[in-house]
């Protein structure tokens, strides 16, 4: 493949990864916050909805960042653009 074709395929792969992770981000940020009021349980003296918003979402965001870094490194390696360690 030529340079422009490789760049185009990498760009498409990057867009798919970003779109998938943005869907998860949107669901966690707005979906969980929307339905959190319905959760009436108490965890360690705090409402469960507070725990989900303050703690659970942060773990998901951290996971999204790690997944993005791993997937992009794999995508770079597939297209011969990986950085040397």
TILUM-999853 format. One record per residue: residue in one letter; z, x, y of N, C-alpha, C, O in turn; residue number from 1. Coordinates in steps of 0.05 Angstrom, whole numbers, padded with zeros to 5 digits. Layout:
! residues N
 aa     nZ     nX     nY    caZ    caX    caY     cZ     cX     cY     oZ     oX     oY   i
  A      Z      X      Y      Z      X      Y      Z      X      Y      Z      X      Y NUM
...
END
This chain:
! residues 85
 aa     nZ     nX     nY    caZ    caX    caY     cZ     cX     cY     oZ     oX     oY   i
  X  00000  00017 -00024  00000  00000  00000  00000  00017  00025  00010  00040  00025   1
  X -00011  00006  00046 -00012  00021  00071  00014  00016  00087  00029 -00001  00080   2
  X  00017  00031  00108  00041  00030  00124  00046  00002  00136  00069 -00008  00134   3
  X  00026 -00011  00148  00031 -00038  00159  00038 -00058  00138  00054 -00076  00143   4
  X  00027 -00056  00114  00034 -00075  00093  00062 -00072  00084  00076 -00092  00079   5
  X  00071 -00047  00081  00099 -00042  00073  00118 -00052  00095  00138 -00064  00088   6
  X  00111 -00047  00120  00128 -00056  00142  00130 -00087  00142  00151 -00098  00147   7
  X  00107 -00100  00137  00107 -00129  00137  00124 -00140  00114  00139 -00159  00118   8
  X  00122 -00128  00090  00138 -00138  00067  00167 -00133  00072  00184 -00150  00066   9
  X  00174 -00110  00084  00202 -00105  00090  00212 -00125  00111  00235 -00134  00109  10
  X  00196 -00131  00131  00204 -00150  00152  00209 -00177  00140  00228 -00191  00147  11
  X  00191 -00186  00122  00195 -00212  00108  00220 -00212  00092  00235 -00232  00092  12
  X  00226 -00191  00077  00250 -00189  00061  00275 -00190  00079  00295 -00203  00072  13
  X  00273 -00176  00101  00296 -00176  00120  00300 -00203  00132  00323 -00212  00135  14
  X  00279 -00218  00138  00282 -00245  00148  00295 -00264  00127  00312 -00280  00134  15
  X  00287 -00261  00102  00298 -00278  00081  00328 -00273  00077  00344 -00291  00075  16
  X  00336 -00248  00077  00364 -00240  00074  00380 -00251  00098  00401 -00263  00094  17
  X  00370 -00247  00122  00384 -00256  00146  00386 -00286  00146  00408 -00297  00153  18
  X  00365 -00300  00139  00366 -00330  00139  00386 -00340  00118  00401 -00359  00124  19
  X  00387 -00328  00095  00406 -00337  00074  00435 -00333  00083  00451 -00350  00080  20
  X  00440 -00310  00095  00467 -00304  00104  00475 -00321  00128  00498 -00328  00131  21
  X  00456 -00328  00145  00462 -00345  00168  00468 -00374  00158  00485 -00387  00171  22
  X  00455 -00383  00137  00462 -00409  00126  00491 -00410  00116  00505 -00429  00121  23
  X  00499 -00389  00102  00526 -00387  00093  00545 -00385  00117  00566 -00399  00117  24
  X  00539 -00369  00136  00556 -00367  00160  00559 -00394  00174  00581 -00402  00181  25
  X  00537 -00408  00177  00538 -00434  00190  00555 -00454  00174  00572 -00468  00186  26
  X  00552 -00454  00148  00568 -00472  00131  00598 -00466  00133  00614 -00484  00135  27
  X  00605 -00441  00133  00633 -00433  00135  00644 -00439  00163  00666 -00450  00165  28
  X  00629 -00432  00183  00639 -00436  00211  00642 -00465  00218  00662 -00473  00229  29
  X  00621 -00481  00213  00622 -00508  00222  00629 -00528  00201  00643 -00548  00206  30
  X  00620 -00523  00176  00626 -00542  00154  00655 -00543  00147  00667 -00564  00145  31
  X  00667 -00519  00143  00695 -00519  00136  00712 -00528  00159  00731 -00543  00154  32
  X  00706 -00521  00183  00721 -00530  00206  00719 -00560  00210  00739 -00573  00218  33
  X  00697 -00572  00203  00693 -00600  00206  00710 -00616  00186  00723 -00636  00192  34
  X  00711 -00606  00161  00725 -00619  00140  00754 -00610  00137  00769 -00621  00121  35
  X  00763 -00590  00152  00789 -00579  00149  00811 -00599  00157  00833 -00598  00145  36
  X  00806 -00617  00175  00827 -00636  00183  00834 -00655  00160  00856 -00666  00160  37
  X  00816 -00658  00142  00821 -00676  00119  00840 -00663  00099  00852 -00677  00082  38
  X  00843 -00637  00100  00861 -00622  00082  00889 -00625  00092  00896 -00612  00112  39
  X  00906 -00641  00079  00932 -00646  00090  00954 -00631  00075  00978 -00637  00078  40
  X  00947 -00611  00059  00967 -00595  00044  00980 -00575  00063  00970 -00568  00084  41
  X  01003 -00565  00054  01018 -00545  00070  01020 -00520  00052  01028 -00522  00029  42
  X  01014 -00496  00064  01016 -00471  00050  01034 -00453  00066  01028 -00446  00089  43
  X  01057 -00445  00054  01077 -00428  00067  01085 -00439  00095  01088 -00423  00114  44
  X  01087 -00464  00097  01096 -00476  00122  01074 -00482  00143  01080 -00493  00164  45
  X  01050 -00474  00137  01028 -00478  00155  01009 -00498  00143  01005 -00499  00119  46
  X  00996 -00514  00160  00975 -00532  00149  00953 -00517  00136  00945 -00495  00145  47
  X  00943 -00527  00114  00922 -00513  00099  00897 -00510  00116  00883 -00490  00114  48
  X  00891 -00529  00133  00868 -00526  00151  00870 -00502  00170  00850 -00489  00176  49
  X  00894 -00496  00179  00899 -00473  00195  00893 -00447  00179  00880 -00429  00189  50
  X  00902 -00447  00154  00898 -00423  00137  00868 -00419  00132  00859 -00396  00134  51
  X  00854 -00440  00127  00825 -00438  00122  00811 -00427  00146  00794 -00409  00144  52
  X  00818 -00437  00170  00804 -00428  00194  00812 -00400  00202  00795 -00384  00211  53
  X  00838 -00393  00199  00847 -00367  00208  00844 -00344  00188  00840 -00322  00196  54
  X  00845 -00350  00163  00845 -00329  00143  00820 -00330  00125  00807 -00310  00121  55
  X  00815 -00353  00113  00793 -00356  00094  00766 -00349  00105  00750 -00336  00092  56
  X  00761 -00358  00130  00735 -00353  00142  00731 -00323  00147  00709 -00313  00145  57
  X  00752 -00309  00154  00750 -00280  00159  00742 -00265  00134  00726 -00246  00136  58
  X  00752 -00273  00111  00744 -00260  00086  00715 -00265  00080  00701 -00248  00071  59
  X  00705 -00290  00086  00677 -00296  00081  00660 -00279  00100  00639 -00269  00091  60
  X  00667 -00277  00125  00652 -00261  00144  00650 -00231  00136  00629 -00219  00138  61
  X  00673 -00221  00126  00673 -00193  00116  00655 -00190  00092  00640 -00171  00090  62
  X  00655 -00210  00074  00638 -00210  00051  00608 -00211  00060  00592 -00197  00048  63
  X  00602 -00227  00080  00575 -00229  00090  00565 -00202  00101  00542 -00194  00096  64
  X  00582 -00188  00115  00574 -00162  00126  00569 -00142  00104  00549 -00127  00105  65
  X  00586 -00142  00084  00583 -00124  00061  00557 -00130  00045  00542 -00112  00038  66
  X  00552 -00156  00041  00528 -00164  00027  00503 -00156  00042  00483 -00147  00031  67
  X  00503 -00160  00069  00480 -00153  00085  00475 -00123  00083  00452 -00115  00080  68
  X  00495 -00107  00086  00492 -00078  00084  00480 -00070  00057  00462 -00053  00056  69
  X  00491 -00081  00036  00481 -00074  00009  00452 -00083  00005  00436 -00068 -00005  70
  X  00446 -00108  00013  00419 -00118  00008  00398 -00103  00025  00376 -00098  00016  71
  X  00406 -00096  00050  00387 -00082  00067  00383 -00053  00056  00360 -00043  00058  72
  X  00404 -00041  00046  00400 -00014  00034  00382 -00015  00010  00365  00002  00006  73
  X  00385 -00036 -00006  00368 -00040 -00030  00339 -00045 -00021  00320 -00034 -00033  74
  X  00335 -00061  00000  00309 -00067  00010  00296 -00042  00021  00272 -00037  00016  75
  X  00311 -00025  00036  00300  00000  00046  00292  00019  00023  00272  00032  00024  76
  X  00309  00019  00002  00302  00037 -00021  00277  00027 -00035  00261  00044 -00044  77
  X  00273  00001 -00037  00249 -00009 -00050  00223 -00002 -00035  00202  00002 -00047  78
  X  00226  00001 -00008  00202  00007  00008  00201  00036  00016  00185  00043  00033  79
  X  00218  00053  00005  00217  00081  00010  00227  00089  00037  00219  00109  00049  80
  X  00245  00073  00048  00256  00079  00075  00286  00085  00074  00299  00085  00095  81
  X  00297  00090  00051  00325  00094  00048  00333  00121  00061  00318  00140  00061  82
  X  00357  00121  00073  00367  00145  00086  00381  00162  00065  00393  00151  00046  83
  X  00380  00188  00068  00393  00206  00050  00423  00207  00057  00431  00206  00080  84
  X  00440  00209  00036  00469  00211  00040  00477  00239  00044  00501  00245  00048  85
END
